[in-house]
């Protein structure tokens, strides 16, 4: 049996799995092992300075468009307020959510031109500290276990580190985070005394798409949409061609260096059927829907939004994660190796030969597309599906209750 035939059989099997999965998600939540209980999360009614007053801060239309990537805190707040998991009785709750709109706060401060990035982060940290002080002073439930059953959403690029920079561990208690990134290497930028992400405590969820992309009916079935583009290189890179050097410091995820190197490789030895160059957001998403592979170099963090866009567009993502630090691998149980291609950034020169080898094996490409179709719903907000982002968030919170003895049912 040829290797190509092996992958063709695998592709057929995954297509059957995808069809079975889609049938399952229409049924009860128990089929997926999702939480079926209710009334275990209490949502604090915070003063307006933590929510409504932040929403009233000015933000021009262009900025508001792309800053929607950071509205995860608002999405989670609205969802939990109306979720069967919520309880109006704090004494009956097992988890406590502290709403605070940090994504909008940071970008409103940054765009008005009077604050640097670091100044914005300090103001964000100050607001988080105020919120924690308010909860400590107004609620008896924090002191019960030093906030171990309390959580907040930290939607900015480095999650906890972009929300609590410089805060001492003793001041943040045992609060856990919902955030979009889980980089295992990064520590607090100021004190270096704690990690931006704690795998057994913090919860990762995909970034919500901006409204322009959501209007384009994602996710897109990888097999339905025609895909004349073999590889899409759609990202910007700074620096003059030929001048960039590639840094290998694991704490430095420089967009310029890796992106420039990848574009130089494409210019010198382009993959047949590949496309590169700048375009609008709408055109980029259209091109992703027509591409087999989407090259997704690191953004500000490893977990660039481009990865999630590619998945929803039915385009196999090509990522550059270090140390098997793939996003959401633990939280959703995703095996990224079957629906994506990861290349260590130190070995970025392997990108072209690796993709050429896979493109030469049609069965393997089909298998990866089938696997991609299975996981697409996990990245979609507001779908109402049992395997959508919100339900998987409840599943993860439920898991934390099961594995943490301190959060045992009271």
Beta strands, then each sheet from edge to edge (+ up, - down):
strand 1: 41-43
strand 2: 95-97
strand 3: 150-154
strand 4: 176-179
strand 5: 203-204
strand 6: 229-233
strand 7: 274-276
strand 8: 291-295
strand 9: 316-319
strand 10: 340-342
sheet 1: 1+ 2+ 3+ 4+ 5+
sheet 2: 7+ 6+ 8+ 9+ 10+
end
